[in-house]
Amino acid sequence: MDFRRALLSISLGLVLLLIWQAWLDFDRGQSESVPVGERAQLDSELPATPVAQPQTQPSAVPEAPDAPAAPATAGILPQVQQETGTLITVETDLLKVNLDTVGGQLRDARLLKYPVEVEMPDVPFRLLKDQPPDLLIAQSGLVGNDFEYPNHKTEFSAEENAYTLATDEQTLEVPLYWRAADGVEYTKIFTFYRDSYLIDIEYRVDNRSGRTWQGYQYGQFLATEQDSEREGFLFLQALPSYQGAAIYTPEDKYDKIDFKEIRNDKPVFETESGWVAMLQHYFVTAWLPEESAPYRLYTRTLADTAAQTRYQVGYVTLTPTTVANESVGSLNSRIYVGPKEQDRIKDPAEGLILTVDYGWLTPVSSPLFWILRKINDFVQNWGWSIIILTLLVKIVFYPLSAASYKSMGKMKKLQPRLKTLKERYGDDKQKLNQEMMQIYKKEKINPLGGCLPILIQIPVFIALYWVLLESVELRQAPFIFWLTDLSRSDPYFVLPVLMGASMFAQQFLNPTPLDSLQKNIMMSLPIVFTIFFLWFPSGLVLYWLVNNILSIAQQWYITRKLLTE
């Protein structure tokens, strides 16, 4: 196999890899409604109450979330249009949230620093939404066996209908109140912080029941299947980011659980620490239970009368909290509702930064993003940062690229002799290959000498692709002129066309394949890649365009130098 055939195979392999990944994601995203005959077996919305042991540590595996037994407080399956009480508006410098007095549910959350579109700077992105499609709300409560417990269906009372974080305040508390008939008073306190997407939730239990109180805490998300963000049409588009559930435990580490897996398997995990989250492209909502408190992470499906599948993912503690009579105790949890900004999500919980999912190339992508961010701190423009990063990558790989271009330059010098051999031996492929190998050996040319450098650089390219696709820091990042969002495709397709033209220009610097079929395929590759890149993030196309321009300059210089020797 000559060098050109190897290069052709590598290029086509890269295209097929991207198409295959797109097909896997498309197939994974297909929805399947829960069959009507299975709806009667669906659980209630409350998690099953764990079995309390005398040692306050469960020695047996607690009931699975789909067990028929449920606590007396378990509610009836509601319709998608949830019953609502009074909506309490809470606004900080980063968040605008609607809390429902029914259950203290987080029914709506808007990110004030993240417009939904560049063209609509005053319309904040809505991360939590209480109406389909794309339903996603956060629910929490308490469960147990011996008392009345406030859950996400309980009607709380509130002192005010609106709260705003004042300019001179660092925290904002929003209390909700409920008194049970058994004499226990509950206060559910939401604490918001300045310059933070973290929300602390405390259940304060004032026990005046005449006996010891025990209870378990849970937090869960109620969601419908989220549509992946796609541009273009099937196969000819940028690969969408993963959207669905994810969990993290010390045992299994970071594990994505898509909606299909929830429907089919309803996975359950028991762990000493970890978290459960719902992921969108650039954003994450995550329940972060207290550390070193054993709990169960569960998933399950629900269905309403419209046969729309809904999903629950959440956690429930396995060790009960005990509050003595005439005492006040508390149960605490935390939720993150915001963007996947790496500086923000690296500290709240172990492994939360993995929601910025660079896949198997994380060891390469993470350093690339770190360098890109450092460059941007200096130039204050992500587009120029990409160009500078491309130059740095090119400098690092210069020795390998130079070896590749020298090999190609030598091959180009041999083109007249190889063409003569082609005419002499005609269709005798075996004899032609033997003569070609003799020439390569005599001239000390390795026809595959340019393959290794290209193979080494492919992971860097794919790693940078995921950096540009996954990093919220580049969302709606402007460059120059019409390029107002490097995370989306070029609206006028200028960059993809220029990129295709640069690939076409490179064809004239490369040795022409002797095989006519190879020649035609190689000449068609710029067209194929141009079409394929029409809907890729413009930041990635910018990287490839600049890389091609630098490669052309480097290859022209090396080839010209070899031809004059």
C-alpha positions in Angstrom: 0.0 0.0 0.0 1.5 3.4 -1.0 1.3 6.6 1.1 -1.6 8.0 -0.8 -3.7 5.0 -0.3 -2.9 5.0 3.4 -3.8 8.7 3.7 -7.0 8.1 1.8 -7.9 5.3 4.2 -7.2 7.5 7.2 -9.4 10.3 5.9 -12.3 8.1 5.0 -11.9 6.3 8.3 -12.3 9.6 10.1 -15.4 10.5 8.2 -16.9 7.0 8.9 -16.0 7.3 12.6 -17.9 10.6 12.8 -20.9 9.2 10.9 -21.0 6.1 13.0 -20.9 8.2 16.2 -23.7 10.3 14.8 -25.8 7.2 14.0 -25.3 5.8 17.5 -26.4 9.0 19.1 -29.4 9.2 16.7 -30.4 5.7 17.5 -29.9 6.2 21.3 -32.2 9.3 21.2 -35.2 7.6 19.7 -38.1 7.7 22.2 -40.1 4.6 23.2 -43.4 5.3 25.1 -44.2 3.0 28.0 -46.7 0.4 26.7 -50.2 0.9 28.1 -50.3 -2.5 29.6 -47.3 -1.6 31.9 -48.6 1.6 33.3 -50.4 -0.1 36.2 -47.1 -1.4 37.4 -45.5 2.0 37.7 -44.4 3.2 41.1 -45.8 6.2 43.0 -43.7 9.3 42.9 -42.2 8.9 46.4 -39.2 6.7 46.9 -39.7 3.6 49.0 -38.9 4.2 52.7 -35.7 2.3 53.6 -36.0 -0.3 56.3 -34.5 1.2 59.5 -32.2 -1.1 61.5 -31.5 -0.9 65.2 -27.9 0.0 64.4 -29.2 2.8 62.2 -27.2 1.2 59.4 -29.1 -0.9 56.8 -27.7 -4.5 57.0 -30.0 -5.8 54.3 -30.6 -4.4 50.8 -33.5 -2.0 51.1 -36.5 -2.2 48.9 -35.9 -1.4 45.3 -37.7 1.8 44.1 -40.2 -0.3 42.0 -41.2 -2.4 45.0 -45.0 -2.5 45.5 -44.8 -1.5 49.1 -44.6 2.2 49.7 -45.0 4.5 52.7 -48.4 5.8 53.7 -47.3 9.2 52.4 -46.9 8.0 48.9 -49.0 10.1 46.5 -51.0 9.1 43.5 -49.6 9.5 40.0 -50.4 13.1 38.9 -50.9 14.3 35.4 -48.1 16.1 33.6 -49.8 19.4 34.5 -48.7 19.3 38.2 -51.0 20.7 40.8 -49.5 24.0 41.9 -49.8 26.3 44.8 -48.4 29.8 45.1 -45.3 30.4 43.0 -42.6 32.3 44.9 -40.2 34.2 42.8 -36.6 34.3 44.0 -34.0 36.4 42.1 -30.2 36.6 42.7 -27.5 38.1 40.6 -27.3 34.8 38.6 -30.6 33.0 39.0 -34.3 33.7 38.8 -36.2 30.8 40.3 -39.9 29.9 40.9 -40.5 27.9 44.1 -43.9 26.2 44.5 -45.6 26.3 47.9 -46.8 22.8 47.0 -43.8 20.7 48.1 -41.3 23.5 47.8 -40.6 22.3 44.2 -38.1 24.1 42.0 -40.4 24.5 39.0 -38.6 27.1 37.0 -35.0 28.3 36.9 -33.6 30.9 34.5 -29.9 31.7 34.1 -29.6 35.5 34.0 -26.1 35.5 32.6 -26.9 33.1 29.8 -29.2 34.4 27.0 -31.2 31.7 25.2 -29.8 33.1 21.9 -27.3 35.7 20.9 -30.1 37.6 19.1 -32.1 37.6 22.3 -29.7 38.9 25.0 -32.5 39.9 27.4 -34.2 36.4 27.4 -32.4 34.1 29.9 -31.9 30.4 29.3 -34.5 28.4 31.1 -32.9 25.3 32.7 -35.8 24.1 34.8 -39.2 24.0 33.2 -42.5 22.8 34.6 -44.4 22.2 31.3 -43.7 19.8 28.5 -41.9 19.5 26.2 -38.6 19.3 27.9 -40.1 19.1 31.4 -37.5 19.2 34.1 -38.3 20.1 37.8 -36.5 19.4 41.1 -38.5 17.8 43.9 -37.5 17.0 47.5 -39.0 15.9 50.7 -39.0 13.5 53.7 -40.3 9.9 54.0 -40.7 7.5 56.9 -43.1 5.2 58.6 -44.3 6.6 61.9 -45.1 10.3 61.3 -46.7 12.6 58.8 -43.8 13.7 56.5 -43.7 16.7 54.2 -43.0 15.6 50.6 -43.2 17.3 47.3 -47.0 17.2 47.4 -47.3 18.9 50.8 -48.9 22.4 50.9 -46.5 24.7 52.6 -47.1 28.3 53.7 -44.8 31.2 53.0 -44.3 34.7 54.4 -43.7 36.5 51.1 -44.3 35.8 47.4 -41.1 37.4 46.1 -37.5 37.5 47.4 -34.6 39.4 45.9 -30.9 39.3 46.9 -30.0 42.8 47.9 -26.8 44.4 46.5 -25.3 44.4 50.0 -26.2 40.8 50.9 -24.3 37.6 50.3 -27.0 35.1 51.1 -30.8 35.0 50.8 -33.0 32.6 52.8 -36.5 31.6 51.7 -38.4 29.7 54.4 -41.5 27.5 53.9 -43.6 26.2 56.8 -45.8 23.2 57.5 -47.2 21.8 60.7 -48.2 18.2 60.9 -51.2 16.9 62.8 -48.9 14.8 65.0 -47.3 17.9 66.5 -44.1 18.2 64.5 -43.4 21.5 62.8 -41.3 21.6 59.7 -39.5 24.5 58.1 -38.0 24.0 54.6 -35.3 26.6 54.1 -33.8 27.4 50.7 -30.5 29.4 50.9 -29.2 31.2 47.8 -25.8 32.8 47.5 -24.3 35.6 45.6 -22.3 34.6 42.5 -23.3 31.0 43.0 -25.6 28.4 41.3 -25.7 26.3 44.4 -28.8 26.2 46.5 -28.8 24.7 50.0 -32.0 23.1 51.2 -32.5 22.4 54.9 -35.4 20.6 56.6 -35.6 21.9 60.2 -37.7 19.5 62.3 -39.1 20.9 65.5 -40.3 17.8 67.3 -43.1 18.3 69.8 -44.8 15.0 69.2 -44.0 13.4 72.6 -41.8 10.7 71.0 -38.6 10.3 69.0 -38.8 11.4 65.4 -37.1 9.5 62.6 -37.1 10.2 58.9 -35.3 9.9 55.6 -34.6 12.7 53.0 -34.9 12.4 49.3 -34.3 14.6 46.2 -35.3 13.8 42.7 -35.8 15.2 39.2 -39.0 14.7 37.2 -38.2 15.0 33.5 -39.3 14.2 30.0 -36.9 13.2 27.3 -34.8 16.1 26.2 -34.3 16.7 22.5 -30.6 16.8 21.5 -29.5 20.1 20.0 -28.9 19.3 16.3 -28.2 21.4 13.2 -28.5 20.3 9.7 -29.8 16.9 8.7 -28.9 13.3 9.7 -25.2 12.5 9.3 -24.3 15.9 7.9 -24.3 17.7 11.2 -22.2 18.3 14.3 -22.5 15.5 16.8 -24.9 16.4 19.5 -23.8 16.5 23.1 -25.2 13.9 25.6 -28.5 14.8 27.3 -29.9 12.7 30.0 -29.2 11.4 33.5 -25.9 10.8 35.1 -24.7 9.5 38.5 -21.4 9.4 40.3 -20.3 7.0 43.0 -16.9 6.1 44.3 -17.5 2.5 43.1 -18.7 3.1 39.5 -17.3 6.6 39.0 -19.1 8.7 36.4 -21.8 6.9 34.6 -24.3 8.2 32.1 -27.7 6.7 32.2 -29.7 7.6 29.1 -33.5 7.5 28.9 -33.6 4.2 27.1 -31.6 2.5 29.9 -34.0 4.0 32.5 -37.0 2.6 30.6 -35.5 -0.9 30.2 -33.4 -1.4 33.3 -34.3 1.2 35.9 -30.8 1.0 37.4 -30.4 1.5 41.2 -27.1 2.2 43.1 -26.3 2.2 46.8 -23.3 4.2 47.9 -21.7 6.1 50.7 -21.2 9.2 48.6 -22.0 10.5 45.2 -24.6 12.5 43.3 -27.3 12.3 40.7 -27.8 14.8 37.8 -29.7 15.7 34.7 -27.5 16.9 31.9 -28.2 19.3 29.1 -25.7 20.4 26.5 -23.9 23.2 28.4 -25.9 23.0 31.7 -26.4 20.6 34.6 -28.8 20.2 37.5 -27.4 18.0 40.2 -28.6 16.8 43.6 -25.5 16.8 45.9 -26.4 14.8 49.1 -24.3 15.1 52.2 -21.0 13.2 52.2 -20.6 9.9 54.1 -24.3 9.4 54.5 -25.4 6.1 52.8 -28.1 6.5 50.3 -29.7 4.9 47.3 -29.6 6.5 43.8 -32.6 5.4 41.8 -34.2 5.8 38.4 -37.7 4.9 37.2 -40.4 5.8 34.7 -43.8 7.3 35.0 -46.6 7.8 32.4 -49.5 10.2 32.3 -52.8 9.9 30.5 -51.3 11.3 27.3 -48.9 8.3 27.2 -45.9 10.6 27.5 -43.1 8.9 29.3 -41.7 10.8 32.3 -38.6 9.9 34.2 -37.5 10.2 37.8 -33.9 10.1 38.9 -33.0 10.9 42.5 -31.6 9.8 45.8 -33.0 8.7 49.2 -30.9 8.4 52.4 -30.6 5.0 53.9 -29.8 6.0 57.5 -32.6 7.7 59.3 -32.1 11.1 61.0 -33.3 11.0 64.6 -34.7 14.0 66.5 -35.5 13.6 70.2 -38.8 14.8 71.6 -38.7 18.5 72.5 -35.7 19.0 70.3 -34.9 20.6 66.9 -33.0 18.7 64.2 -32.2 19.3 60.6 -31.7 17.4 57.4 -29.6 19.0 54.7 -28.9 18.7 51.0 -27.7 20.9 48.1 -28.6 21.3 44.5 -26.6 22.8 41.7 -28.6 24.5 38.9 -26.4 26.2 36.4 -23.8 26.0 33.6 -20.9 23.6 33.4 -18.4 26.3 34.1 -15.3 24.3 35.1 -14.2 26.7 37.8 -17.6 26.4 39.5 -18.3 22.7 39.3 -14.9 21.4 40.3 -15.4 22.0 44.1 -19.0 21.3 45.1 -18.8 17.5 44.8 -16.2 15.0 43.7 -16.5 14.1 40.0 -19.0 16.8 39.2 -16.5 18.3 36.8 -16.9 15.1 34.7 -20.2 16.4 33.5 -18.1 18.4 31.1 -17.8 15.2 29.1 -14.9 15.0 26.8 -15.2 11.3 26.5 -12.3 8.9 26.3 -10.0 11.8 25.2 -10.5 13.7 28.4 -6.7 13.4 29.2 -6.0 15.3 26.0 -9.0 17.6 25.9 -8.7 18.9 29.5 -5.1 20.2 29.0 -6.1 21.7 25.6 -9.0 23.6 27.3 -6.7 24.8 30.1 -4.3 26.2 27.5 -7.1 27.7 25.5 -8.5 29.4 28.6 -5.1 30.8 29.6 -4.7 32.2 26.1 -8.1 33.8 26.3 -7.4 35.4 29.6 -4.7 37.3 27.8 -6.3 38.1 24.4 -9.9 38.3 25.6 -11.3 36.7 22.4 -12.0 33.0 21.9 -11.6 33.1 18.2 -8.1 34.5 18.4 -7.4 32.1 21.2 -8.3 29.2 18.9 -5.9 30.6 16.2 -3.1 30.9 18.7 -3.7 27.4 20.1 -3.7 26.0 16.5 -0.3 27.7 16.0 1.0 26.2 19.3 -0.2 22.7 18.3 1.4 23.1 14.9 4.7 24.1 16.6 4.6 21.1 18.9 4.0 18.8 16.0 6.4 20.5 13.6 9.0 17.8 13.7 6.4 15.1 12.9 4.7 17.3 10.2 8.1 18.1 8.7 8.9 14.4 8.4 5.5 13.8 6.7 5.9 16.6 4.2 9.5 15.6 3.4 8.2 12.1 2.6 5.5 13.6 0.5 7.9 16.0 -1.2 10.3 13.1 -2.1 7.3 11.2 -3.4 6.4 14.2 -5.6 9.9 14.3 -7.1 9.5 10.6 -8.0 6.2 11.2 -9.8 7.7 11.2 -13.4 9.6 8.0 -12.8 6.5 6.3 -11.2 4.4 7.4 -14.1 6.8 5.9 -16.5 6.7 2.6 -14.5 2.9 2.8 -14.6 2.9 3.1 -18.4 5.5 0.4 -18.8 3.9 -2.3 -16.7 0.3 -1.4 -17.4 -2.1 -3.7 -15.5 0.7 -5.9 -14.0 0.1 -4.7 -10.5 2.5 -7.1 -8.9 5.4 -6.2 -11.1 4.6 -2.5 -10.8 4.7 -2.7 -7.0 8.0 -4.6 -7.0 9.6 -1.9 -9.2 8.2 0.9 -7.1 9.5 -0.7 -3.9 13.0 -1.0 -5.4 12.9 2.8 -6.2 11.7 3.6 -2.7 14.5 1.5 -1.3 17.1 3.1 -3.5 16.0 6.6 -2.8 15.6 5.8 1.0 11.9 6.7 1.0 9.3 5.2 3.3 6.0 5.5 1.5 4.2 5.3 4.8 6.5 7.9 6.4 3.8 10.5 6.5 1.1 8.3 8.1 2.4 8.2 11.7 2.4 12.0 12.2 -1.1 12.2 10.8 -2.3 9.4 13.0 -0.8 11.1 16.1 -2.5 14.4 15.3 -6.0 12.9 14.8 -6.6 12.4 18.5 -5.7 16.0 19.1 -8.2 17.1 16.5 -11.0 15.0 18.0 -10.0 16.2 21.5 -10.3 19.8 20.4 -13.6 19.0 18.7 -15.0 18.0 22.1 -13.5 21.0 23.8 -15.3 23.3 21.4 -18.5 21.3 21.6 -18.7 20.8 25.4 -17.2 23.9 26.9 -19.9 26.4 28.0 -17.3 29.1 28.2 -17.3 29.1 24.3 -21.1 29.2 24.1 -22.1 32.4 22.3 -18.5 33.5 22.2 -18.0 36.1 19.4 -15.0 36.3 17.1 -15.2 38.9 14.3 -17.7 40.3 11.9 -20.6 37.8 11.4 -19.2 35.1 13.7 -21.1 35.9 16.9 -21.2 32.4 18.3 -18.2 30.1 17.9 -20.2 27.2 19.4 -22.7 27.2 16.5 -22.2 26.8 12.7 -21.2 29.7 10.5 -24.6 31.2 9.4 -23.2 32.1 6.0 -21.0 29.0 5.5 -18.0 31.1 4.8 -15.6 29.2 7.0 -16.6 25.7 5.7 -16.2 26.9 2.1 -12.7 28.4 2.9 -11.8 25.2 4.7 -12.8 23.2 1.6 -10.8 25.5 -0.6 -7.7 25.1 1.6 -8.1 21.3 1.4 -8.4 21.5 -2.4 -5.2 23.7 -2.5 -3.3 21.1 -0.6 -4.1 18.5 -3.3 -1.7 20.4 -5.7 1.1 20.2 -3.2 0.7 16.4 -2.7 1.9 13.8 -5.1 -0.8 12.8 -7.6 -2.0 9.2 -7.1 -1.2 6.9 -10.0 -4.5 5.1 -9.6 -7.3 7.0 -11.3 -9.9 5.9 -8.7 -7.7 7.1 -5.9 -7.1 10.3 -7.7 -10.9 10.9 -8.1 -11.6 10.1 -4.5 -8.9 12.3 -3.2 -10.1 15.2 -5.3 -13.6 14.7 -3.9 -12.6 14.7 -0.3 -12.6 18.5 0.0 -16.2 18.6 -1.2 -17.2 15.8 1.2 -15.6 17.5 4.2 -17.0 20.9 3.2 -20.5 19.5 3.2 -19.9 17.6 6.4 -18.6 20.7 8.1 -21.4 23.1 7.1 -23.1 22.5 10.5 -20.0 22.0 12.7 -19.2 24.6 15.4 -17.6 27.5 13.6 -14.8 27.4 16.2 -13.8 23.9 15.1 -14.0 24.9 11.4 -11.8 27.9 12.3 -9.3 25.6 13.9 -9.2 23.3 10.8 -9.0 26.2 8.4 -6.0 27.8 10.2 -4.4 24.4 10.6 -4.7 23.9 6.8 -3.3 27.3 6.0 -0.3 26.6 8.3 0.1 23.2 6.8 0.0 24.6 3.2 2.7 27.1 4.1 4.9 24.5 5.8 4.4 22.0 3.1 5.1 24.5 0.3 8.3 25.6 2.0 9.6 22.0 2.6 8.6 20.8 -0.9 10.2 23.9 -2.5 13.4 23.3 -0.5 13.5 19.6 -1.6 12.9 20.4 -5.3 15.8 22.9 -5.3 18.3 20.4 -3.8 
